[in-house]
Amino acid sequence: MNLENVKRRSQVIKRIRAFFDDQGFLEMHTPRLVALPGQEPHLDPLWTEVHSPSLQATSYKLQAGLITSPEYAMKRLLAEGLDKIYDLGSCFRDGEPWDGTHDPEFLLLEWYRRDAGLEELMKDTEEMIRYVASSLLITHYSLLSQPFRRLTVSEAMKQYANVDLEPLLDDREALAQVVIEHGQTVQPTDTWDDLFFKIFLSEVEPSLGWNDDRTAFQPTFLYNYPASMAALARKDSKDQRFALRTELYIGDLELANGFAELADPVEQRKRFQEERELRRSLGKNTWPLDERFLKALPSMGNAAGMAFGVDRLVMLLAGASSINDVIPFSAREKFVPEEE
C-alpha cells in the first residue's frame, strides 16, 4: 500500500462524482448481493449464502452472489424511467489473476444514458478523464493535449497486425490459417473468438494506448467489435456482423468497456442461453436467467452504458505499476501471509 496513492484515489473518486453530478446524473446505490448475477462465461461471481428464519417454509438458506457489475440493476432503473444515472462502488470477480491490474474486489464506475449511443459514451469518458486529470493538476500524461483517438476493431487489426478482418468474420478455418501464418498454434477446440484473440492480444492490444514509438500515451477508443463479443450490446444497423461496443485503452491499461444496450428480450434471452451453454462447456457453474431483467428490457429504450475501472485510472494518474499500490488493502495483502 502506498498512502500517497491512496490519498490520490480518494481525490479521484470525489472528482468523478463531481463530474457526473454537474452533468445532471443521479448517483444510484444498487445491490451488491443478488440472487442471479451475470451470465458472462469468463467472469465468475463470488458466492455466499443468506439465511433467514422467516424463509423456513421454503428454504432456510438461499444462494447469493456478489455482483461482477451493477449492470442488470442499472438497466432496470432505466426501465423504471430514470434517464442519466451512475453507480460508483465495489464489484467482485473470482478467478482472475492477481497480476497487478486485477483484484477480486475493485472499484467500478458505471453510467447509463437514455437516448444515447457509443458517441455519447466516448464523449463522456474523455471529458471525465480530462476533468479529473486537470483538476488534480496532472498534465504530463498526454491526457489533455490531444483528442482521444477512435479506431474500429477492423482498422486496428489492419494497422497493427496487417489482418483484413471483415472477410474472416464467421469463417473459422480462414482465420485459423491466418493465425498459423502469424506463428501461433491452433487447437481443434479453439472457437472463432479464441483465434481472434490470439492475434489481437499479442499484436494489437499492446500498441493501442501508445504513440508509434511508445514515448507517450495515445488514449484510444476501440469500437465496433465482432457481434459474438458483445452479448449485451445492439448490433450495428449498418452491418449486423458487428456490435456497438467500445473499449478505452491508455498506455498498457484497458480502462472502460461500453455498449449501446440491447433492449430486445427475445434476442437477449437467446444470447444468455448461449452464454450459459458456453459456461457449461467450460466446466463452470450455471444458474437461471434473470427473468425480471429480461421483462424490463423493452422499457429501457434506446440506452447506452459504460463500465470504467476507477483503480486503473488511479494507477495511470499516479504512475503506479500495480493495483496493489493504489487500493488500501489489496487481495495480496489480505490473503497472502507475510513472510517472517
Secondary structure, DSSP 8 states (H G I E B T S, - for coil): --HHHHHHHHHHHHHHHHHHHHTT-EE----SEESS----TT-B-EEEEEE-GGGTTT-SEEEEEE-S-SHHHHHHHHHTT--EEEEEEEEE-BS---SSS--SEEEEEEEEEES--HHHHHHHHHHHHHHHHHHTT--SSSSSSS--EEEEHHHHHHHHH----GGGTT-HHHHHHHHHHTT----TT--HHHHHHHHIIIIIGGGTBB-TTSSSB--EEEEEEEGGG-TTB-EETTEEEEEEEEEEEEBTEEEEEEEEB---HHHHHHHHHHHHHHHHHTT-------HHHHHHGGGG-SEEEEEEEHHHHHHHHHT-S-GGGTSSS-HHHHHS----
